[in-house]
Amino acid sequence: MFSSNITCELWLFIEDIWKLSFVKAMVVLKLWW
């Protein structure tokens, strides 16, 4: 079983990846338009 601490860190890691990919997508869109 996973400890809540590991799950929390994993979620933060995933959230950071999502934010980075979102920012990259916005930059690409701004460059294209």
Residue, then its C-alpha position, 0 to 999 in steps of 0.5 A: m500500500f502507498s503511504s499518503n506522503i508518497t501519494c501527495e508528492l506524486w500528485l505534486f509532481i504530476e501537477d508540475i508536469w501539467k503546468l509545464s506542458f500547459v505553459k508550453a502549449m500557451v507559448v506555442l499558441k502565442l507564437w503561432w497566432 
